[in-house]
Amino acid sequence: MPTTTATTTDHHQVLERRLGPFDAAAIIVANVIGGGILFRSPAVAAAVPDAPWFLLAWAGGGVLAFMGAMAIVMWAIPRQLVTLFLNDVPANAMVIGLAVSFLRVAAAFQLVDGAQVIGAGMLRGLHDTRWPLLFALFGYWVVGLGIGAWLAFARDWKGVGIWIGLASGLAAVAALMLARWMMRDRLGLARPEHA
């Protein structure tokens, strides 16, 4: 399928610009390779202590990239996603409007939820489970519920406020888990070296 066509109108040639999925994939691959991924991976692999940790980092990066792509889709075309499930008729206008606003928040929710799940998994790999549990309790019940209730009721944001509160709670949990992961050596959580 051609990606460009030329039409002639009144002695002027107009070039239509269209990109299909294959063109988009080519652009993404070119940007990734141009960004140096083929040259940086060996340096990253050399900095990681052993193969399982490298594979964990590689898989975690892939999961976050996928979540980021899905978040972009939810943010960029929420109405089109909603109308896959609901007919775009005047009787559904209010529901579609609510669903679109929820999907925009769900895009952010997607990213921070993925980050906190990966953070919990990394800490679990170090046999650190008590603090992630406490972080989750604090993030969900204090930060998430607190911000959600305030936005939903005091600021009258209703359902969107609740969802923003949930995303805020997940973001707090993700930040706390990342901070604990970054302090793992200082906290004595790092894996012992192989003899």
C-alpha positions as CSV (number, residue, x, y, z in Angstrom):
1,M,0.0,0.0,0.0
2,P,1.6,3.3,-1.0
3,T,2.2,5.8,1.7
4,T,2.1,8.8,-0.5
5,T,0.0,9.8,-3.5
6,A,0.2,12.8,-5.7
7,T,-2.8,14.6,-7.1
8,T,-2.9,17.4,-9.6
9,T,-5.4,20.3,-9.1
10,D,-5.3,23.4,-11.2
11,H,-1.6,23.0,-12.2
12,H,-0.5,22.4,-8.6
13,Q,0.6,19.0,-7.5
14,V,-0.4,18.2,-3.9
15,L,1.3,15.4,-2.0
16,E,-0.9,13.6,0.5
17,R,0.8,12.5,3.6
18,R,-0.3,9.2,5.1
19,L,1.4,6.9,7.6
20,G,0.3,3.4,8.1
21,P,1.2,1.0,10.9
22,F,4.3,-0.3,9.0
23,D,5.6,3.2,8.6
24,A,5.1,3.9,12.3
25,A,6.9,0.7,13.2
26,A,9.8,1.6,10.9
27,I,10.1,5.1,12.5
28,I,10.1,3.6,16.1
29,V,12.7,1.0,15.2
30,A,14.9,3.7,13.6
31,N,14.6,5.9,16.6
32,V,15.5,3.0,19.0
33,I,18.5,2.0,16.9
34,G,19.5,5.6,16.4
35,G,19.3,6.2,20.1
36,G,22.2,3.7,20.5
37,I,20.4,0.7,22.1
38,L,22.7,-1.7,20.2
39,F,25.8,0.1,21.6
40,R,24.6,0.7,25.2
41,S,23.3,-2.8,26.0
42,P,26.8,-4.3,26.4
43,A,27.7,-1.5,28.8
44,V,24.6,-2.0,30.8
45,A,25.1,-5.8,30.8
46,A,28.7,-5.3,32.1
47,A,27.4,-3.2,35.0
48,V,24.9,-5.8,36.2
49,P,26.4,-8.5,38.5
50,D,25.0,-11.6,36.7
51,A,22.7,-12.8,34.0
52,P,19.5,-13.2,36.0
53,W,19.7,-9.6,37.2
54,F,20.4,-8.4,33.6
55,L,17.4,-10.4,32.3
56,L,15.2,-9.0,35.1
57,A,16.2,-5.4,34.2
58,W,15.7,-6.2,30.5
59,A,12.2,-7.7,31.1
60,G,11.3,-4.8,33.4
61,G,12.3,-2.3,30.8
62,G,10.2,-4.1,28.2
63,V,7.2,-4.2,30.5
64,L,7.5,-0.5,31.2
65,A,7.9,0.3,27.5
66,F,4.8,-1.7,26.7
67,M,2.9,0.0,29.5
68,G,4.1,3.4,28.2
69,A,2.9,2.5,24.7
70,M,-0.6,1.5,26.0
71,A,-0.7,4.6,28.2
72,I,0.0,6.7,25.1
73,V,-2.8,4.9,23.2
74,M,-5.3,5.5,26.1
75,W,-4.3,9.2,26.3
76,A,-4.2,9.9,22.5
77,I,-7.4,8.1,21.3
78,P,-9.7,7.5,24.3
79,R,-12.9,8.2,22.4
80,Q,-12.0,5.7,19.7
81,L,-11.3,3.1,22.4
82,V,-14.6,3.8,24.2
83,T,-16.6,3.6,21.0
84,L,-15.3,0.2,20.3
85,F,-17.6,-0.9,23.1
86,L,-20.4,1.7,22.9
87,N,-22.3,3.0,19.9
88,D,-21.5,6.7,19.3
89,V,-25.1,7.9,19.5
90,P,-26.6,10.8,21.4
91,A,-28.1,8.5,24.0
92,N,-24.6,7.4,25.0
93,A,-23.0,10.8,25.0
94,M,-22.8,11.2,28.8
95,V,-21.4,7.7,29.3
96,I,-18.8,8.2,26.5
97,G,-17.8,11.5,28.0
98,L,-17.3,9.9,31.4
99,A,-15.4,7.0,30.0
100,V,-13.1,9.3,28.0
101,S,-12.2,11.3,31.1
102,F,-11.6,8.0,33.1
103,L,-9.3,6.7,30.3
104,R,-7.1,9.7,30.4
105,V,-6.5,9.1,34.1
106,A,-6.1,5.4,33.5
107,A,-3.2,6.2,31.2
108,A,-1.3,7.7,34.1
109,F,-2.6,4.9,36.3
110,Q,-1.1,2.4,33.9
111,L,2.4,3.8,34.2
112,V,2.6,4.2,37.9
113,D,0.9,0.8,38.5
114,G,3.5,-0.9,36.4
115,A,6.3,0.9,38.1
116,Q,5.0,-0.1,41.6
117,V,4.5,-3.8,40.5
118,I,8.1,-3.9,39.1
119,G,9.4,-2.2,42.3
120,A,7.6,-4.7,44.5
121,G,9.0,-7.6,42.4
122,M,12.6,-6.3,42.6
123,L,12.3,-5.9,46.4
124,R,10.7,-9.3,46.7
125,G,13.7,-10.7,44.8
126,L,15.8,-9.4,47.7
127,H,13.5,-11.1,50.2
128,D,12.3,-7.6,51.3
129,T,8.5,-7.9,51.7
130,R,7.6,-6.1,55.0
131,W,8.5,-2.6,53.8
132,P,6.7,-2.9,50.4
133,L,3.6,-4.0,52.3
134,L,3.8,-0.9,54.6
135,F,4.5,1.3,51.6
136,A,1.4,-0.2,49.9
137,L,-0.8,0.3,53.0
138,F,0.4,3.9,53.3
139,G,0.1,4.7,49.6
140,Y,-3.3,3.2,49.0
141,W,-5.1,4.0,52.2
142,V,-3.5,7.4,53.2
143,V,-2.3,9.0,50.0
144,G,-4.7,7.4,47.5
145,L,-7.9,7.4,49.6
146,G,-7.1,10.8,51.1
147,I,-6.4,12.6,47.7
148,G,-9.2,10.7,46.0
149,A,-11.8,11.6,48.7
150,W,-10.7,15.2,48.8
151,L,-10.8,15.6,45.0
152,A,-14.1,13.7,44.6
153,F,-16.0,15.4,47.3
154,A,-14.3,18.6,48.5
155,R,-13.4,19.7,44.9
156,D,-16.4,18.0,43.3
157,W,-14.4,16.0,40.7
158,K,-16.5,13.0,41.4
159,G,-15.3,9.7,39.8
160,V,-12.3,11.3,38.1
161,G,-11.2,12.6,41.5
162,I,-11.3,9.0,42.9
163,W,-9.2,7.7,40.0
164,I,-6.7,10.5,40.3
165,G,-6.4,9.6,44.0
166,L,-5.8,6.0,43.2
167,A,-3.1,6.9,40.7
168,S,-1.5,9.3,43.2
169,G,-1.4,6.5,45.8
170,L,0.2,4.1,43.3
171,A,2.7,6.9,42.4
172,A,3.6,7.3,46.0
173,V,4.1,3.5,46.4
174,A,6.2,3.4,43.3
175,A,8.4,6.3,44.5
176,L,8.9,4.7,47.9
177,M,9.8,1.3,46.4
178,L,12.2,2.9,44.0
179,A,13.8,4.8,46.8
180,R,14.2,1.6,48.9
181,W,15.7,-0.2,45.9
182,M,18.2,2.6,45.3
183,M,19.2,2.4,49.0
184,R,19.5,-1.4,49.0
185,D,23.3,-1.4,49.6
186,R,23.0,1.1,52.5
187,L,20.1,-0.9,54.0
188,G,22.0,-4.2,53.7
189,L,19.5,-5.7,51.2
190,A,22.0,-6.3,48.4
191,R,22.7,-9.8,47.3
192,P,25.9,-11.3,48.7
193,E,28.6,-11.8,46.1
194,H,29.1,-15.3,44.8
195,A,32.2,-17.0,46.1
